Structures are given as C-alpha cells and as structure tokens.
Amino acid sequence: MTVRSFLFAVALAGCAARPHDSTQLASPEASAHAIAPSHEGVANLQPPPPPVLESPCPEGMVIVDGDYCTEVRQDCLVWQDPPSSPFARCARYAPSICMGSRIRKRFCIDRDEYVSPGEVVPSSNVSWSDARQACERNSKRLCLETEWEFACEGEAMLPYPTGYVRDPKACSIDKLDLVDPSTGRLRDKRVAPSELQRCASPFGAVGMTGNVDEWVWRDRTPGEHRSALKGGWWMPARDRCRPATTAHDEHFHELQTGVRCCADAM
C-alpha cells in the first residue's frame, strides 16, 4: 500500500468513528420547540394581591394621627380688619411656631359636620348637651377641644385648615347681608358639606372653619363651662383653628351652632 492509499484509509476510518451530533442535524423549528419555556403553572407563581386594610375609623370619619402642639405662636402678616378688633380677620400668616410641647394624638373625627338623616345642610340650633347626645347615639363622642384643633390645623399648626392664607372661596366664611331686615333674624346661609370639599384640613376633615360653629368639650382654654364652640360660622369673623368661644353654657343654641363627632381609633 502506498503512503497516499494509507492516509486515505485512515481519513475514512476517522469519519466513520465520529459520534453523531444531533444539534447539527436538528431543524431550527425543532430546536426552538425544544428550548421554549413551558407556561404551565405560571399563573400560580404570580404574587397575591395586597391585603385590604381595615380602616381604623368608622365610615364617614377620617383618622387623625400625629403630634399636637400645646402652645402655638401665629403672627399675622396682612390684616383685613384692625387687629384690635376681637373678631379681626388675618389675610395671611407667617409660618406657625410651636412654643409648647408636642403630645401624640390618634383618634377619628367626622369628615363632615353632622347632618341629620334626610337633610342636606349641617344641623343647627344644637346645644352642647344636644350635640353630646347626638354623638353618643351614633356610638361616637363629643370631640375634645384639643382634638378638634389638631384635626383642623395638622402638625404644621396651620391657622386655617387650608393653610396660611384666608380663603373665603374654599370655606363658608365672610358672608355678608346676615340679618333679614323684615324680621330682624339671622339669615340662614348654611351650605351642604359637598360644596366645601376644597375647605379640607391636612387630615381630610371638611369645613372645619365657617358654615356652623361646632361644639367641643373644653380641655385647653379657660372658661366657666365644659362647653366651647370652635371654627366660627359664616359671618366675617376669625374663623380659625385655634380660637374658641367659651362664654356659652351647655344649653345655649342658635341658628349657627352645630357639631361634628369624634371616636377612638381602632
């Protein structure tokens, strides 16, 4: 056998001995099918939906949770009325300063002023005693003065629930033509809570200044009675979060007196 014949025989033997390479022979379609991931059971691997958290407050109430300041300094930058007036209105305040201590508070408060069943506007001509009973009938309680203040002003101690600037377009305040000359009686200028959604506090309580004066259980300001009125009504007066009227007893009521209730958070 010549050298050329020997080498040719060795080459043929090597080709015969080489193992079969299936990846080289498989069609592109077959390869794609072989490596495609299976979707069977994928739905079971999706993350579960987030749990529905139960509200800490009854329906129609909002949670108030944070640090309340016991003593606040609020400086008016632009007065609308002479500052010597007891009902002087401030158009714009400087940022509030906490001069006292901070106390943790957590409770629920009605989102809106109390509206009697079947009515549209907030209840009025309500005495402190009536307000207390109305809250208790609904498994709630009369707000403490400091609770009401905190729900109105938030941790920033805002003078108005809407901020540092007085806004009669958002809240039911600064109404004129208050008395009917034919009767000498106060005109009823209450509006429905649905019209006051822009008059919302930092915690989401609506209409806390203006519309109707709201009864509270006094626990901060000095006074002879347990009763105090907060927020003012529709007349052009202070209508701020901090001031309180404490001159009226538990049986006083007039067209402009109403209420909103509080409750312990769950």
C-alpha positions as CSV (number, residue, x, y, z in Angstrom):
1,M,0.0,0.0,0.0
2,T,1.3,3.4,-1.0
3,V,1.5,6.2,1.5
4,R,-1.3,8.0,-0.3
5,S,-3.6,5.0,0.0
6,F,-2.8,4.6,3.7
7,L,-3.6,8.2,4.6
8,F,-6.9,7.9,2.6
9,A,-7.9,4.8,4.5
10,V,-7.2,6.5,7.9
11,A,-9.3,9.5,7.0
12,L,-12.3,7.2,6.1
13,A,-11.9,5.4,9.4
14,G,-12.0,8.7,11.4
15,C,-15.2,9.9,9.7
16,A,-16.9,6.6,10.5
17,A,-15.8,6.7,14.2
18,R,-17.0,10.4,14.8
19,P,-20.1,10.4,17.1
20,H,-23.4,11.7,15.7
21,D,-24.0,15.4,16.5
22,S,-27.8,15.8,16.8
23,T,-27.6,19.5,17.3
24,Q,-26.1,20.0,13.9
25,L,-28.8,17.9,12.3
26,A,-31.9,19.3,14.1
27,S,-34.0,21.8,12.2
28,P,-34.4,25.4,13.5
29,E,-38.1,24.7,14.2
30,A,-37.3,21.7,16.3
31,S,-34.6,23.5,18.3
32,A,-36.9,26.4,19.1
33,H,-39.6,24.0,20.3
34,A,-37.1,22.1,22.4
35,I,-35.9,25.2,24.4
36,A,-39.2,27.1,24.6
37,P,-40.2,27.6,28.3
38,S,-43.4,25.9,29.5
39,H,-46.1,28.3,30.6
40,E,-47.9,25.7,32.5
41,G,-48.4,26.8,36.2
42,V,-47.2,30.4,35.6
43,A,-50.4,31.8,37.0
44,N,-49.7,30.1,40.3
45,L,-46.4,31.9,40.5
46,Q,-47.9,35.5,40.4
47,P,-47.7,37.4,43.7
48,P,-51.0,37.5,45.6
49,P,-53.0,40.8,45.6
50,P,-52.2,43.1,48.6
51,P,-54.5,42.6,51.6
52,V,-57.4,45.1,52.0
53,L,-56.5,47.0,55.2
54,E,-59.4,47.7,57.6
55,S,-59.9,51.4,58.3
56,P,-59.2,52.3,61.9
57,C,-62.2,54.6,61.8
58,P,-66.0,54.1,61.3
59,E,-67.5,55.0,57.9
60,G,-67.6,58.7,57.3
61,M,-64.7,59.5,59.6
62,V,-61.0,60.2,59.0
63,I,-58.0,59.2,61.1
64,V,-56.1,62.0,62.9
65,D,-52.6,60.7,63.9
66,G,-49.6,62.8,64.8
67,D,-48.0,65.3,67.3
68,Y,-50.1,68.1,68.6
69,C,-48.5,71.4,69.9
70,T,-49.9,72.6,73.2
71,E,-49.0,76.3,72.6
72,V,-48.6,78.0,69.2
73,R,-47.4,81.3,68.0
74,Q,-49.1,82.7,64.9
75,D,-48.0,86.1,63.5
76,C,-50.3,87.8,61.1
77,L,-48.5,89.4,58.1
78,V,-51.5,91.1,56.5
79,W,-54.6,92.2,58.4
80,Q,-58.1,92.6,56.8
81,D,-59.5,94.3,59.9
82,P,-58.0,96.4,62.7
83,P,-56.1,93.9,64.8
84,S,-57.6,95.4,67.9
85,S,-61.0,94.0,67.0
86,P,-61.9,90.8,68.8
87,F,-63.1,89.4,65.5
88,A,-60.2,90.7,63.4
89,R,-59.5,88.7,60.3
90,C,-56.0,88.0,59.0
91,A,-55.5,87.6,55.3
92,R,-52.1,85.9,55.5
93,Y,-50.0,84.4,58.3
94,A,-46.3,83.7,58.8
95,P,-45.4,80.0,59.4
96,S,-46.6,78.9,62.8
97,I,-44.1,78.2,65.6
98,C,-44.6,75.6,68.4
99,M,-43.9,77.3,71.7
100,G,-45.1,74.4,73.9
101,S,-44.7,70.7,74.0
102,R,-45.7,68.1,71.5
103,I,-48.3,65.4,72.5
104,R,-49.1,62.4,70.5
105,K,-52.8,62.1,69.4
106,R,-54.5,59.4,67.5
107,F,-58.3,59.4,67.1
108,C,-61.1,59.6,64.5
109,I,-63.2,62.6,63.6
110,D,-66.2,63.1,61.3
111,R,-65.2,64.1,57.8
112,D,-68.1,66.5,57.6
113,E,-70.2,68.5,60.0
114,Y,-73.1,66.5,61.4
115,V,-76.1,66.3,59.0
116,S,-79.4,64.9,60.4
117,P,-80.8,62.0,58.4
118,G,-82.8,63.2,55.4
119,E,-81.2,66.7,55.5
120,V,-78.6,68.2,53.2
121,V,-77.1,71.1,55.2
122,P,-75.5,70.6,58.7
123,S,-77.7,70.5,61.7
124,S,-78.1,73.8,63.5
125,N,-79.7,75.2,66.7
126,V,-77.9,72.5,68.5
127,S,-76.9,72.9,72.2
128,W,-73.8,71.4,73.7
129,S,-76.0,68.9,75.5
130,D,-77.8,68.0,72.3
131,A,-74.5,67.7,70.4
132,R,-73.2,65.3,73.1
133,Q,-76.3,63.1,72.9
134,A,-76.3,63.1,69.1
135,C,-72.7,61.8,69.0
136,E,-73.4,59.1,71.7
137,R,-76.5,57.9,69.8
138,N,-74.1,57.1,66.9
139,S,-71.6,55.3,69.1
140,K,-69.3,58.3,69.0
141,R,-68.4,61.1,71.4
142,L,-68.0,64.8,71.6
143,C,-64.6,66.0,70.5
144,L,-62.2,67.4,73.0
145,E,-61.1,71.0,72.1
146,T,-57.5,69.9,71.6
147,E,-58.6,67.0,69.3
148,W,-60.7,69.4,67.2
149,E,-57.8,71.9,66.9
150,F,-55.4,69.2,65.8
151,A,-57.8,67.8,63.2
152,C,-58.2,71.3,61.9
153,E,-54.6,72.6,61.8
154,G,-52.4,69.4,61.5
155,E,-48.8,69.1,62.7
156,A,-47.9,72.4,60.9
157,M,-50.3,74.2,63.2
158,L,-52.0,76.0,60.3
159,P,-54.1,79.0,61.3
160,Y,-56.7,77.9,58.7
161,P,-57.4,74.3,57.7
162,T,-56.4,75.3,54.1
163,G,-53.1,76.9,55.1
164,Y,-51.7,80.3,56.0
165,V,-53.9,82.3,53.6
166,R,-57.6,83.0,54.3
167,D,-59.7,81.6,51.5
168,P,-63.4,82.5,51.6
169,K,-63.9,80.8,48.2
170,A,-63.0,77.5,49.7
171,C,-64.7,77.8,53.1
172,S,-68.1,79.1,54.1
173,I,-66.9,82.3,55.7
174,D,-67.1,86.1,55.3
175,K,-70.7,86.1,54.2
176,L,-72.5,89.5,54.2
177,D,-76.1,90.6,54.5
178,L,-76.5,88.5,57.6
179,V,-79.8,89.8,59.0
180,D,-83.2,89.9,57.4
181,P,-84.5,93.5,58.0
182,S,-88.1,92.4,57.9
183,T,-87.8,90.0,60.8
184,G,-84.5,91.1,62.5
185,R,-83.4,87.5,62.4
186,L,-80.2,85.9,61.2
187,R,-80.3,84.7,57.6
188,D,-79.6,81.0,57.2
189,K,-76.5,80.8,55.0
190,R,-75.5,77.2,55.7
191,V,-74.2,75.2,52.7
192,A,-74.0,71.4,52.2
193,P,-70.7,69.7,53.0
194,S,-70.5,68.6,49.4
195,E,-69.9,72.3,48.5
196,L,-66.9,72.5,50.8
197,Q,-64.5,69.9,49.5
198,R,-61.8,72.5,49.0
199,C,-62.1,73.5,52.6
200,A,-60.2,70.4,53.8
201,S,-57.8,70.1,56.7
202,P,-54.4,68.3,56.5
203,F,-56.2,65.2,57.7
204,G,-59.1,65.4,55.3
205,A,-61.8,66.9,57.6
206,V,-64.0,69.2,55.6
207,G,-65.5,72.6,56.5
208,M,-63.9,72.9,59.9
209,T,-64.0,76.7,59.8
210,G,-67.1,78.5,58.9
211,N,-70.6,77.2,58.0
212,V,-71.6,76.3,61.5
213,D,-69.9,76.7,64.9
214,E,-69.0,73.3,66.3
215,W,-69.4,72.3,69.9
216,V,-66.5,70.6,71.7
217,W,-65.6,69.5,75.3
218,R,-63.3,72.2,76.5
219,D,-59.9,71.0,77.7
220,R,-57.4,73.8,76.8
221,T,-58.9,77.3,77.0
222,P,-60.1,78.8,80.3
223,G,-63.8,79.1,80.9
224,E,-66.6,78.5,83.3
225,H,-68.4,75.8,81.3
226,R,-67.4,72.5,79.9
227,S,-68.7,73.7,76.5
228,A,-66.8,75.6,73.8
229,L,-67.5,76.5,70.2
230,K,-64.8,76.0,67.5
231,G,-64.3,77.1,63.9
232,G,-66.8,80.0,63.7
233,W,-69.7,80.3,61.3
234,W,-70.5,82.0,58.1
235,M,-70.1,85.6,59.4
236,P,-66.9,87.7,58.7
237,A,-65.1,86.8,61.9
238,R,-61.9,85.0,63.0
239,D,-62.9,81.5,61.7
240,R,-59.6,79.9,62.5
241,C,-58.5,76.6,64.1
242,R,-57.2,77.8,67.5
243,P,-59.7,80.4,68.8
244,A,-62.7,79.2,70.9
245,T,-65.9,80.8,72.2
246,T,-66.3,79.7,75.8
247,A,-69.0,82.2,77.1
248,H,-72.0,80.0,76.3
249,D,-73.2,77.2,78.7
250,E,-74.2,73.7,77.8
251,H,-77.8,74.7,77.0
252,F,-77.1,77.6,74.6
253,H,-78.2,77.2,71.0
254,E,-78.8,79.4,68.0
255,L,-79.1,79.0,64.2
256,Q,-75.3,78.9,63.8
257,T,-74.5,76.2,66.4
258,G,-73.8,72.6,65.1
259,V,-71.4,69.7,65.8
260,R,-69.1,67.1,64.4
261,C,-68.2,64.0,66.4
262,C,-65.0,62.1,67.4
263,A,-64.3,58.5,68.2
264,D,-61.4,56.4,69.4
265,A,-59.4,54.8,66.6
266,M,-59.4,51.0,66.4
